[in-house]
């Protein structure tokens, strides 16, 4: 991985950050009574994905730790998808918004899975 000097160079990290920003913007329109529940849960889980990727990068000299952190990122991704479904059920996200997030998080999940499956390339 000579061409990647930092976790910030990883496309998976860039996409996770982009999505976290989009989640933040989308949740601005949620009702105020959701601020300390659904809004907070959704923002926190979406932001944690990138943080877990950054931690995985720092632990790449230990392949099992690298995989563990990427698995944690995938767990946060799954949690984010749950909160997105809940937001849609409550009428806070349109079908179009939910479909966009679902499809894009599916892409992110495939990227994480690929990194897990090719961990030896990252952990040289």
TORBA-30453 format. One record per residue: x, y, z of N, C-alpha, C in turn; residue number from 1. Coordinates in steps of 0.02 Angstrom, whole numbers, plus 50000, padded with zeros to 5 digits. Layout:
N
PT/n.x/n.y/n.z/ca.x/ca.y/ca.z/c.x/c.y/c.z/nr
PT/X/Y/Z/X/Y/Z/X/Y/Z/NUM
...
! end
This chain:
124
PT/n.x/n.y/n.z/ca.x/ca.y/ca.z/c.x/c.y/c.z/nr
PT/50041/49941/50000/50000/50000/50000/50044/50063/50000/1
PT/50093/50064/49957/50139/50120/49954/50105/50186/49934/2
PT/50052/50182/49895/50020/50242/49869/49971/50272/49920/3
PT/49953/50236/49971/49910/50262/50024/49953/50278/50084/4
PT/49957/50342/50099/50001/50364/50153/49963/50373/50219/5
PT/49897/50380/50214/49856/50394/50273/49787/50365/50262/6
PT/49751/50354/50317/49682/50331/50311/49641/50382/50272/7
PT/49662/50445/50273/49626/50497/50236/49628/50488/50161/8
PT/49676/50448/50137/49682/50434/50066/49637/50377/50043/9
PT/49609/50340/50089/49567/50282/50072/49499/50305/50046/10
PT/49479/50278/49989/49413/50295/49960/49357/50276/50008/11
PT/49364/50221/50044/49313/50200/50091/49305/50251/50147/12
PT/49359/50280/50169/49357/50332/50221/49324/50395/50194/13
PT/49343/50414/50134/49314/50474/50103/49238/50467/50096/14
PT/49215/50408/50075/49143/50396/50067/49108/50397/50135/15
PT/49139/50368/50185/49110/50368/50253/49102/50440/50278/16
PT/49151/50481/50267/49147/50552/50288/49094/50589/50250/17
PT/49090/50577/50185/49039/50609/50143/48969/50592/50168/18
PT/48959/50528/50181/48893/50506/50204/48877/50534/50274/19
PT/48926/50537/50318/48914/50566/50384/48892/50639/50378/20
PT/48923/50675/50332/48903/50745/50320/48832/50750/50293/21
PT/48815/50705/50248/48748/50705/50219/48695/50686/50272/22
PT/48713/50639/50316/48668/50621/50371/48657/50683/50415/23
PT/48711/50717/50431/48706/50777/50473/48657/50827/50442/24
PT/48666/50840/50378/48621/50888/50344/48549/50863/50343/25
PT/48539/50799/50330/48471/50772/50328/48437/50775/50395/26
PT/48475/50765/50448/48444/50763/50515/48428/50833/50541/27
PT/48453/50885/50509/48436/50954/50530/48361/50966/50525/28
PT/48327/50931/50481/48255/50942/50473/48213/50898/50519/29
PT/48244/50854/50557/48207/50812/50604/48176/50856/50659/30
PT/48121/50834/50688/48090/50873/50742/48138/50882/50801/31
PT/48131/50939/50835/48175/50954/50892/48170/50902/50947/32
PT/48111/50871/50955/48104/50820/51008/48145/50757/50994/33
PT/48170/50750/50934/48213/50693/50916/48287/50709/50926/34
PT/48304/50770/50945/48374/50791/50950/48416/50744/50994/35
PT/48391/50723/51050/48430/50682/51096/48414/50608/51090/36
PT/48378/50590/51038/48364/50519/51027/48383/50500/50956/37
PT/48335/50499/50911/48348/50475/50843/48402/50516/50807/38
PT/48398/50582/50812/48447/50624/50778/48518/50609/50803/39
PT/48525/50606/50868/48590/50593/50899/48615/50523/50881/40
PT/48572/50474/50886/48592/50405/50870/48617/50400/50798/41
PT/48580/50430/50752/48597/50426/50681/48662/50462/50666/42
PT/48669/50521/50694/48731/50558/50683/48791/50521/50712/43
PT/48784/50496/50773/48840/50462/50806/48861/50399/50768/44
PT/48813/50357/50749/48832/50295/50715/48863/50309/50647/45
PT/48836/50358/50611/48864/50374/50545/48935/50401/50550/46
PT/48948/50441/50601/49015/50469/50611/49065/50417/50634/47
PT/49040/50368/50670/49084/50317/50698/49114/50272/50644/48
PT/49082/50266/50587/49108/50223/50534/49177/50247/50513/49
PT/49184/50311/50498/49249/50338/50478/49300/50333/50534/50
PT/49279/50343/50595/49325/50337/50652/49352/50266/50658/51
PT/49309/50217/50648/49331/50147/50651/49379/50130/50594/52
PT/49368/50159/50536/49414/50149/50480/49482/50179/50497/53
PT/49482/50238/50526/49545/50271/50546/49582/50228/50598/54
PT/49545/50201/50646/49576/50158/50696/49603/50094/50664/55
PT/49567/50066/50617/49590/50006/50582/49657/50020/50548/56
PT/49661/50078/50516/49723/50096/50481/49782/50099/50530/57
PT/49769/50126/50589/49822/50131/50639/49843/50063/50665/58
PT/49800/50013/50660/49815/49947/50687/49834/49897/50632/59
PT/49849/49921/50573/49860/49875/50517/49922/49832/50524/60
PT/49967/49848/50570/50024/49803/50580/50003/49740/50619/61
PT/49942/49739/50643/49914/49680/50676/49850/49661/50639/62
PT/49856/49613/50594/49801/49598/50549/49735/49584/50584/63
PT/49737/49547/50639/49675/49531/50675/49642/49594/50703/64
PT/49682/49641/50727/49655/49704/50753/49627/49746/50696/65
PT/49662/49746/50640/49639/49781/50580/49569/49756/50560/66
PT/49563/49691/50555/49498/49660/50537/49445/49676/50589/67
PT/49464/49673/50652/49416/49687/50706/49388/49757/50701/68
PT/49431/49806/50688/49408/49875/50682/49365/49886/50620/69
PT/49382/49853/50565/49340/49858/50506/49272/49824/50518/70
PT/49272/49771/50556/49210/49738/50575/49168/49785/50619/71
PT/49201/49821/50663/49166/49872/50703/49136/49926/50659/72
PT/49173/49947/50608/49147/49996/50560/49085/49970/50526/73
PT/49087/49906/50507/49029/49876/50475/48969/49873/50523/74
PT/48983/49860/50586/48930/49860/50637/48898/49928/50643/75
PT/48938/49981/50643/48912/50049/50645/48871/50064/50582/76
PT/48894/50038/50526/48858/50047/50463/48788/50015/50469/77
PT/48786/49954/50495/48722/49919/50503/48676/49958/50551/78
PT/48705/49984/50605/48666/50024/50652/48638/50086/50617/79
PT/48679/50119/50578/48657/50178/50541/48599/50161/50495/80
PT/48603/50105/50461/48548/50084/50418/48484/50073/50458/81
PT/48490/50045/50518/48431/50036/50560/48400/50104/50576/82
PT/48441/50152/50597/48414/50218/50614/48385/50253/50554/83
PT/48413/50242/50495/48384/50271/50434/48315/50242/50421/84
PT/48308/50176/50429/48243/50144/50420/48193/50173/50471/85
PT/48216/50181/50532/48172/50209/50584/48151/50280/50567/86
PT/48198/50321/50543/48183/50389/50523/48131/50390/50466/87
PT/48138/50344/50420/48090/50339/50365/48021/50318/50392/88
PT/48021/50269/50437/47958/50247/50467/47922/50304/50503/89
PT/47960/50350/50532/47932/50407/50568/47912/50464/50521/90
PT/47928/50457/50457/47911/50509/50408/47962/50565/50403/91
PT/48021/50554/50430/48073/50606/50428/48117/50603/50366/92
PT/48118/50545/50333/48154/50537/50270/48106/50513/50217/93
PT/48114/50539/50156/48073/50516/50100/48097/50448/50076/94
PT/48056/50416/50036/48077/50352/50006/48139/50363/49963/95
PT/48142/50418/49928/48200/50434/49886/48264/50441/49928/96
PT/48259/50477/49984/48317/50486/50028/48339/50419/50057/97
PT/48291/50380/50080/48308/50314/50108/48342/50270/50056/98
PT/48316/50270/49995/48345/50228/49942/48417/50251/49928/99
PT/48428/50316/49924/48496/50342/49912/48543/50319/49967/100
PT/48523/50330/50030/48567/50310/50085/48577/50234/50086/101
PT/48525/50196/50076/48531/50123/50076/48579/50099/50023/102
PT/48573/50126/49963/48617/50105/49908/48689/50126/49920/103
PT/48699/50186/49946/48766/50211/49956/48800/50176/50015/104
PT/48761/50162/50068/48789/50123/50123/48803/50051/50102/105
PT/48764/50024/50056/48779/49957/50030/48847/49958/49993/106
PT/48859/50011/49955/48925/50019/49922/48981/50022/49974/107
PT/48970/50062/50025/49020/50068/50078/49032/50001/50112/108
PT/48979/49964/50124/48985/49898/50155/49026/49850/50112/109
PT/49016/49853/50046/49055/49811/50000/49129/49831/50003/110
PT/49142/49895/50008/49212/49918/50013/49244/49893/50077/111
PT/49208/49897/50133/49235/49872/50197/49247/49797/50192/112
PT/49199/49761/50164/49205/49688/50157/49266/49670/50115/113
PT/49277/49707/50062/49335/49695/50019/49400/49706/50058/114
PT/49402/49758/50099/49462/49770/50139/49473/49713/50189/115
PT/49419/49689/50218/49425/49633/50266/49451/49572/50230/116
PT/49423/49557/50172/49443/49497/50134/49514/49502/50106/117
PT/49538/49563/50096/49606/49574/50069/49650/49606/50123/118
PT/49637/49590/50185/49673/49622/50240/49748/49613/50235/119
PT/49770/49556/50208/49842/49544/50201/49876/49596/50157/120
PT/49841/49624/50110/49869/49676/50066/49882/49740/50107/121
PT/49837/49755/50152/49842/49816/50192/49890/49808/50251/122
PT/49899/49746/50273/49936/49732/50335/50007/49707/50322/123
PT/50034/49719/50264/50103/49697/50249/50152/49734/50293/124
! end
